[in-house]
């Protein structure tokens, strides 16, 4: 649930669907051009190679189609803003399921199959629906917002590991940034620190004296990709500060104890 007294952020369902489809298409085009040396590189995510990371991204689309193929659940148990905190306990299960689902075919074939299945499933489910998911039953609209997080985060992983420049869809980047910023405000409710991730998100968090007017005394500001890397454990707070990727002012403007939000 959102912090007390605040309405949950809403997302345009049509724009989110378009963003998910567009981001997966960007990755699909890039993966088809990866050579054996790039595929064999370490991904930076545990023991995954770049090939396994690419396979996991294909699974993101494939599993969305699989979820839409199951009978719907009755009531949503998990909201988009709660989703980041529910992922860690299922990381091993998801990794194993991805490997089992996607073995036995070249990556371009896996991507073509996943893209076709996702497109068909979304076309057949244009309205509201509650998905029966391992992580907790979610509305289709909320789950699609979480798919922007998965796709943006892993596109960034792929770019850094394989030396690529896969584009990141602006709407997908915006949704990913906003969801993770709202999750921070949920984890540490309060109004003593303002976190700015221009141009997409501004949230207040951490208990203490609440700011009401003028320039707040405690401010954290960073760019979207740095914020996403901090929130998902791809980079650390100290490293981001040292590299001047984060600007923090005020005695309370230290998020190190709150990050990462998901890993």
MITI-649993 format. One record per residue (C-alpha): chain; y, x, z. Coordinates in Angstrom, 3 decimals. Layout:
! MITI-649993
<rec chain="A" Y="Y" X="X" Z="Z"/>
...
This chain:
! MITI-649993
<rec chain="A" Y="0.000" X="0.000" Z="0.000"/>
<rec chain="A" Y="3.626" X="1.125" Z="-0.525"/>
<rec chain="A" Y="5.687" X="2.297" Z="2.442"/>
<rec chain="A" Y="6.665" X="-0.599" Z="4.696"/>
<rec chain="A" Y="9.574" X="-2.621" Z="3.355"/>
<rec chain="A" Y="9.295" X="-1.246" Z="-0.175"/>
<rec chain="A" Y="7.928" X="-3.078" Z="-3.169"/>
<rec chain="A" Y="5.286" X="-1.220" Z="-5.175"/>
<rec chain="A" Y="6.505" X="0.318" Z="-8.394"/>
<rec chain="A" Y="5.574" X="-1.636" Z="-11.485"/>
<rec chain="A" Y="4.583" X="-0.246" Z="-14.875"/>
<rec chain="A" Y="4.766" X="-1.835" Z="-18.285"/>
<rec chain="A" Y="1.084" X="-2.464" Z="-19.159"/>
<rec chain="A" Y="1.651" X="-2.187" Z="-22.912"/>
<rec chain="A" Y="3.464" X="1.143" Z="-22.565"/>
<rec chain="A" Y="0.774" X="2.529" Z="-20.261"/>
<rec chain="A" Y="-1.990" X="1.542" Z="-22.697"/>
<rec chain="A" Y="-0.100" X="3.234" Z="-25.511"/>
<rec chain="A" Y="0.471" X="6.341" Z="-23.384"/>
<rec chain="A" Y="-3.207" X="6.665" Z="-22.448"/>
<rec chain="A" Y="-4.300" X="6.274" Z="-26.058"/>
<rec chain="A" Y="-1.658" X="8.698" Z="-27.328"/>
<rec chain="A" Y="-2.439" X="11.403" Z="-24.775"/>
<rec chain="A" Y="-6.160" X="11.237" Z="-25.463"/>
<rec chain="A" Y="-5.453" X="11.500" Z="-29.195"/>
<rec chain="A" Y="-3.354" X="14.635" Z="-28.613"/>
<rec chain="A" Y="-6.242" X="16.293" Z="-26.771"/>
<rec chain="A" Y="-8.761" X="15.106" Z="-29.342"/>
<rec chain="A" Y="-6.896" X="16.852" Z="-32.164"/>
<rec chain="A" Y="-6.572" X="20.093" Z="-30.210"/>
<rec chain="A" Y="-10.169" X="20.261" Z="-29.001"/>
<rec chain="A" Y="-11.451" X="20.011" Z="-32.568"/>
<rec chain="A" Y="-9.771" X="23.342" Z="-33.317"/>
<rec chain="A" Y="-11.072" X="25.312" Z="-30.327"/>
<rec chain="A" Y="-13.174" X="28.339" Z="-31.205"/>
<rec chain="A" Y="-16.219" X="29.691" Z="-29.327"/>
<rec chain="A" Y="-14.189" X="32.328" Z="-27.474"/>
<rec chain="A" Y="-11.711" X="29.742" Z="-26.185"/>
<rec chain="A" Y="-14.471" X="27.331" Z="-25.178"/>
<rec chain="A" Y="-16.206" X="30.047" Z="-23.158"/>
<rec chain="A" Y="-13.121" X="30.941" Z="-21.106"/>
<rec chain="A" Y="-12.952" X="29.930" Z="-17.446"/>
<rec chain="A" Y="-10.953" X="26.751" Z="-16.954"/>
<rec chain="A" Y="-9.548" X="27.699" Z="-13.560"/>
<rec chain="A" Y="-11.272" X="24.638" Z="-12.071"/>
<rec chain="A" Y="-14.237" X="25.828" Z="-10.033"/>
<rec chain="A" Y="-17.023" X="27.065" Z="-12.278"/>
<rec chain="A" Y="-16.088" X="24.936" Z="-15.274"/>
<rec chain="A" Y="-15.604" X="26.608" Z="-18.629"/>
<rec chain="A" Y="-12.986" X="25.343" Z="-21.055"/>
<rec chain="A" Y="-15.819" X="23.567" Z="-22.885"/>
<rec chain="A" Y="-16.774" X="21.723" Z="-19.697"/>
<rec chain="A" Y="-13.140" X="20.847" Z="-18.998"/>
<rec chain="A" Y="-12.821" X="19.469" Z="-22.526"/>
<rec chain="A" Y="-16.024" X="17.498" Z="-22.019"/>
<rec chain="A" Y="-14.624" X="16.030" Z="-18.815"/>
<rec chain="A" Y="-11.495" X="14.846" Z="-20.628"/>
<rec chain="A" Y="-13.722" X="13.072" Z="-23.151"/>
<rec chain="A" Y="-15.539" X="11.478" Z="-20.227"/>
<rec chain="A" Y="-12.239" X="10.073" Z="-18.892"/>
<rec chain="A" Y="-11.986" X="7.862" Z="-21.979"/>
<rec chain="A" Y="-15.708" X="7.189" Z="-22.171"/>
<rec chain="A" Y="-15.903" X="6.108" Z="-18.531"/>
<rec chain="A" Y="-12.970" X="3.735" Z="-18.979"/>
<rec chain="A" Y="-14.907" X="2.013" Z="-21.741"/>
<rec chain="A" Y="-18.027" X="1.976" Z="-19.562"/>
<rec chain="A" Y="-16.100" X="0.361" Z="-16.715"/>
<rec chain="A" Y="-14.822" X="-2.350" Z="-19.016"/>
<rec chain="A" Y="-18.369" X="-2.917" Z="-20.205"/>
<rec chain="A" Y="-19.604" X="-3.823" Z="-16.722"/>
<rec chain="A" Y="-19.192" X="-7.302" Z="-15.209"/>
<rec chain="A" Y="-15.785" X="-7.575" Z="-13.534"/>
<rec chain="A" Y="-15.353" X="-7.297" Z="-9.791"/>
<rec chain="A" Y="-13.868" X="-10.176" Z="-7.827"/>
<rec chain="A" Y="-11.021" X="-8.578" Z="-5.888"/>
<rec chain="A" Y="-9.181" X="-5.259" Z="-6.158"/>
<rec chain="A" Y="-9.869" X="-2.946" Z="-3.210"/>
<rec chain="A" Y="-7.705" X="-0.009" Z="-4.240"/>
<rec chain="A" Y="-4.174" X="0.181" Z="-5.648"/>
<rec chain="A" Y="-2.836" X="2.850" Z="-7.968"/>
<rec chain="A" Y="-0.730" X="4.421" Z="-5.214"/>
<rec chain="A" Y="-3.807" X="4.760" Z="-2.959"/>
<rec chain="A" Y="-5.992" X="6.226" Z="-5.690"/>
<rec chain="A" Y="-4.940" X="9.901" Z="-5.284"/>
<rec chain="A" Y="-6.295" X="9.948" Z="-1.720"/>
<rec chain="A" Y="-9.648" X="8.450" Z="-2.691"/>
<rec chain="A" Y="-10.568" X="10.989" Z="-5.364"/>
<rec chain="A" Y="-11.636" X="14.030" Z="-3.335"/>
<rec chain="A" Y="-14.780" X="12.479" Z="-1.871"/>
<rec chain="A" Y="-16.133" X="11.656" Z="-5.340"/>
<rec chain="A" Y="-15.296" X="14.900" Z="-7.142"/>
<rec chain="A" Y="-18.893" X="16.126" Z="-7.199"/>
<rec chain="A" Y="-20.318" X="12.770" Z="-8.281"/>
<rec chain="A" Y="-17.783" X="12.444" Z="-11.087"/>
<rec chain="A" Y="-18.431" X="15.981" Z="-12.297"/>
<rec chain="A" Y="-22.188" X="15.410" Z="-12.420"/>
<rec chain="A" Y="-21.812" X="12.066" Z="-14.163"/>
<rec chain="A" Y="-19.566" X="13.619" Z="-16.770"/>
<rec chain="A" Y="-22.081" X="16.365" Z="-17.489"/>
<rec chain="A" Y="-24.971" X="13.902" Z="-17.808"/>
<rec chain="A" Y="-23.001" X="11.556" Z="-20.052"/>
<rec chain="A" Y="-21.616" X="14.144" Z="-22.409"/>
<rec chain="A" Y="-24.439" X="16.605" Z="-23.001"/>
<rec chain="A" Y="-26.274" X="16.874" Z="-26.278"/>
<rec chain="A" Y="-23.449" X="16.508" Z="-28.828"/>
<rec chain="A" Y="-20.648" X="18.711" Z="-30.185"/>
<rec chain="A" Y="-17.228" X="18.117" Z="-28.636"/>
<rec chain="A" Y="-15.641" X="16.583" Z="-31.772"/>
<rec chain="A" Y="-18.461" X="14.024" Z="-31.878"/>
<rec chain="A" Y="-18.056" X="13.248" Z="-28.176"/>
<rec chain="A" Y="-14.322" X="12.745" Z="-28.621"/>
<rec chain="A" Y="-14.711" X="10.515" Z="-31.666"/>
<rec chain="A" Y="-17.244" X="8.382" Z="-29.798"/>
<rec chain="A" Y="-15.135" X="8.185" Z="-26.648"/>
<rec chain="A" Y="-11.963" X="7.312" Z="-28.577"/>
<rec chain="A" Y="-13.713" X="4.557" Z="-30.500"/>
<rec chain="A" Y="-15.315" X="3.100" Z="-27.377"/>
<rec chain="A" Y="-12.054" X="3.157" Z="-25.442"/>
<rec chain="A" Y="-10.080" X="1.555" Z="-28.270"/>
<rec chain="A" Y="-12.629" X="-1.233" Z="-28.665"/>
<rec chain="A" Y="-12.875" X="-1.869" Z="-24.921"/>
<rec chain="A" Y="-9.092" X="-2.060" Z="-24.498"/>
<rec chain="A" Y="-8.750" X="-4.365" Z="-27.510"/>
<rec chain="A" Y="-11.351" X="-6.697" Z="-26.017"/>
<rec chain="A" Y="-9.627" X="-6.709" Z="-22.609"/>
<rec chain="A" Y="-5.922" X="-7.326" Z="-23.251"/>
<rec chain="A" Y="-5.197" X="-9.111" Z="-19.967"/>
<rec chain="A" Y="-5.927" X="-8.865" Z="-16.279"/>
<rec chain="A" Y="-9.305" X="-7.708" Z="-15.064"/>
<rec chain="A" Y="-10.722" X="-6.074" Z="-11.943"/>
<rec chain="A" Y="-12.966" X="-3.105" Z="-12.677"/>
<rec chain="A" Y="-16.109" X="-2.353" Z="-10.683"/>
<rec chain="A" Y="-15.632" X="1.364" Z="-9.942"/>
<rec chain="A" Y="-17.284" X="3.980" Z="-7.703"/>
<rec chain="A" Y="-13.949" X="4.868" Z="-6.177"/>
<rec chain="A" Y="-13.163" X="1.236" Z="-5.303"/>
<rec chain="A" Y="-12.538" X="-1.842" Z="-7.394"/>
<rec chain="A" Y="-9.176" X="-1.707" Z="-9.184"/>
<rec chain="A" Y="-7.195" X="-3.867" Z="-11.571"/>
<rec chain="A" Y="-7.279" X="-2.619" Z="-15.138"/>
<rec chain="A" Y="-3.491" X="-2.200" Z="-15.087"/>
<rec chain="A" Y="-3.610" X="0.035" Z="-12.003"/>
<rec chain="A" Y="-6.593" X="2.010" Z="-13.260"/>
<rec chain="A" Y="-4.847" X="2.754" Z="-16.552"/>
<rec chain="A" Y="-1.911" X="4.219" Z="-14.639"/>
<rec chain="A" Y="-4.351" X="6.574" Z="-12.908"/>
<rec chain="A" Y="-5.698" X="7.556" Z="-16.339"/>
<rec chain="A" Y="-2.263" X="8.949" Z="-17.185"/>
<rec chain="A" Y="-2.620" X="11.233" Z="-14.154"/>
<rec chain="A" Y="-6.078" X="12.418" Z="-15.197"/>
<rec chain="A" Y="-5.059" X="12.998" Z="-18.798"/>
<rec chain="A" Y="-1.745" X="14.726" Z="-18.085"/>
<rec chain="A" Y="-3.207" X="16.958" Z="-15.366"/>
<rec chain="A" Y="-6.183" X="18.018" Z="-17.467"/>
<rec chain="A" Y="-4.088" X="18.475" Z="-20.619"/>
<rec chain="A" Y="-1.992" X="20.926" Z="-18.618"/>
<rec chain="A" Y="-5.182" X="22.607" Z="-17.364"/>
<rec chain="A" Y="-6.448" X="22.911" Z="-20.935"/>
<rec chain="A" Y="-3.171" X="24.329" Z="-22.218"/>
<rec chain="A" Y="-3.098" X="27.052" Z="-19.576"/>
<rec chain="A" Y="-6.792" X="27.946" Z="-19.778"/>
<rec chain="A" Y="-7.184" X="27.976" Z="-23.558"/>
<rec chain="A" Y="-3.696" X="29.109" Z="-24.537"/>
<rec chain="A" Y="-2.903" X="25.816" Z="-26.252"/>
<rec chain="A" Y="0.250" X="23.759" Z="-26.614"/>
<rec chain="A" Y="-1.167" X="20.236" Z="-26.591"/>
<rec chain="A" Y="1.772" X="17.798" Z="-26.423"/>
<rec chain="A" Y="2.159" X="15.639" Z="-23.338"/>
<rec chain="A" Y="3.223" X="12.088" Z="-24.100"/>
<rec chain="A" Y="6.537" X="11.320" Z="-22.372"/>
<rec chain="A" Y="5.436" X="7.927" Z="-21.054"/>
<rec chain="A" Y="2.196" X="9.393" Z="-19.700"/>
<rec chain="A" Y="4.146" X="12.215" Z="-18.034"/>
<rec chain="A" Y="6.578" X="9.725" Z="-16.494"/>
<rec chain="A" Y="3.819" X="7.514" Z="-15.082"/>
<rec chain="A" Y="1.895" X="10.490" Z="-13.719"/>
<rec chain="A" Y="5.014" X="11.931" Z="-12.060"/>
<rec chain="A" Y="6.006" X="8.607" Z="-10.509"/>
<rec chain="A" Y="2.577" X="7.761" Z="-9.175"/>
<rec chain="A" Y="2.227" X="11.129" Z="-7.452"/>
<rec chain="A" Y="5.766" X="10.928" Z="-6.053"/>
<rec chain="A" Y="5.078" X="7.459" Z="-4.654"/>
<rec chain="A" Y="1.820" X="8.742" Z="-3.170"/>
<rec chain="A" Y="3.805" X="11.404" Z="-1.290"/>
<rec chain="A" Y="6.088" X="8.713" Z="0.136"/>
<rec chain="A" Y="3.006" X="6.751" Z="1.182"/>
<rec chain="A" Y="1.434" X="9.777" Z="2.855"/>
<rec chain="A" Y="4.585" X="10.741" Z="4.752"/>
<rec chain="A" Y="6.760" X="7.630" Z="5.110"/>
<rec chain="A" Y="10.323" X="8.087" Z="6.210"/>
<rec chain="A" Y="13.796" X="8.789" Z="4.915"/>
<rec chain="A" Y="14.793" X="12.245" Z="6.080"/>
<rec chain="A" Y="13.876" X="14.134" Z="2.879"/>
<rec chain="A" Y="14.714" X="13.171" Z="-0.674"/>
<rec chain="A" Y="12.338" X="14.442" Z="-3.351"/>
<rec chain="A" Y="13.756" X="14.491" Z="-6.848"/>
<rec chain="A" Y="11.706" X="15.013" Z="-9.992"/>
<rec chain="A" Y="14.203" X="14.391" Z="-12.783"/>
<rec chain="A" Y="14.267" X="12.519" Z="-15.004"/>
<rec chain="A" Y="11.409" X="10.376" Z="-13.734"/>
<rec chain="A" Y="11.293" X="9.972" Z="-9.960"/>
<rec chain="A" Y="13.258" X="10.048" Z="-6.710"/>
<rec chain="A" Y="11.549" X="9.186" Z="-3.423"/>
<rec chain="A" Y="12.357" X="9.542" Z="0.251"/>
<rec chain="A" Y="9.743" X="10.665" Z="2.735"/>
<rec chain="A" Y="9.072" X="12.232" Z="6.170"/>
<rec chain="A" Y="10.127" X="10.684" Z="9.449"/>
<rec chain="A" Y="13.468" X="11.674" Z="10.937"/>
<rec chain="A" Y="17.143" X="10.881" Z="10.576"/>
<rec chain="A" Y="17.577" X="8.596" Z="7.603"/>
<rec chain="A" Y="20.089" X="9.454" Z="4.909"/>
<rec chain="A" Y="22.362" X="6.600" Z="3.765"/>
<rec chain="A" Y="25.426" X="8.063" Z="1.995"/>
<rec chain="A" Y="26.549" X="11.112" Z="0.072"/>
<rec chain="A" Y="24.397" X="14.165" Z="-0.537"/>
<rec chain="A" Y="21.296" X="14.038" Z="1.656"/>
<rec chain="A" Y="20.883" X="17.000" Z="4.042"/>
<rec chain="A" Y="17.259" X="17.610" Z="3.047"/>
<rec chain="A" Y="16.499" X="17.741" Z="-0.660"/>
<rec chain="A" Y="13.556" X="18.973" Z="-2.717"/>
<rec chain="A" Y="13.968" X="19.115" Z="-6.484"/>
<rec chain="A" Y="11.587" X="20.270" Z="-9.168"/>
<rec chain="A" Y="10.505" X="19.535" Z="-12.736"/>
<rec chain="A" Y="7.661" X="17.121" Z="-13.608"/>
<rec chain="A" Y="4.970" X="19.677" Z="-14.453"/>
<rec chain="A" Y="5.662" X="21.765" Z="-11.360"/>
<rec chain="A" Y="5.522" X="18.624" Z="-9.225"/>
<rec chain="A" Y="2.217" X="17.588" Z="-10.795"/>
<rec chain="A" Y="0.763" X="21.063" Z="-10.230"/>
<rec chain="A" Y="1.885" X="20.999" Z="-6.588"/>
<rec chain="A" Y="0.516" X="17.514" Z="-6.003"/>
<rec chain="A" Y="-2.872" X="18.394" Z="-7.481"/>
<rec chain="A" Y="-3.277" X="21.867" Z="-6.008"/>
<rec chain="A" Y="-2.763" X="23.803" Z="-9.234"/>
<rec chain="A" Y="0.027" X="25.810" Z="-7.621"/>
<rec chain="A" Y="1.108" X="26.394" Z="-4.042"/>
<rec chain="A" Y="4.373" X="25.545" Z="-2.333"/>
<rec chain="A" Y="5.277" X="29.166" Z="-1.553"/>
<rec chain="A" Y="4.534" X="30.320" Z="-5.093"/>
<rec chain="A" Y="6.646" X="27.531" Z="-6.580"/>
<rec chain="A" Y="9.543" X="28.440" Z="-4.290"/>
<rec chain="A" Y="9.231" X="32.155" Z="-5.019"/>
<rec chain="A" Y="9.197" X="31.457" Z="-8.749"/>
<rec chain="A" Y="12.313" X="29.282" Z="-8.471"/>
<rec chain="A" Y="10.392" X="26.276" Z="-9.791"/>
<rec chain="A" Y="11.304" X="24.322" Z="-6.654"/>
<rec chain="A" Y="14.702" X="24.077" Z="-4.987"/>
<rec chain="A" Y="14.584" X="23.067" Z="-1.324"/>
<rec chain="A" Y="17.574" X="22.683" Z="0.975"/>
<rec chain="A" Y="17.653" X="21.550" Z="4.593"/>
<rec chain="A" Y="15.534" X="22.352" Z="7.626"/>
<rec chain="A" Y="13.098" X="19.513" Z="6.882"/>
<rec chain="A" Y="12.725" X="20.247" Z="3.169"/>
<rec chain="A" Y="9.312" X="21.865" Z="3.422"/>
<rec chain="A" Y="6.424" X="19.938" Z="1.833"/>
<rec chain="A" Y="3.787" X="22.635" Z="2.318"/>
<rec chain="A" Y="1.923" X="20.687" Z="5.010"/>
<rec chain="A" Y="1.694" X="17.614" Z="2.771"/>
<rec chain="A" Y="0.432" X="19.271" Z="-0.402"/>
<rec chain="A" Y="-1.714" X="18.985" Z="-2.335"/>
<rec chain="A" Y="-2.016" X="15.212" Z="-2.367"/>
<rec chain="A" Y="-5.223" X="15.429" Z="-4.384"/>
<rec chain="A" Y="-7.422" X="18.333" Z="-5.365"/>
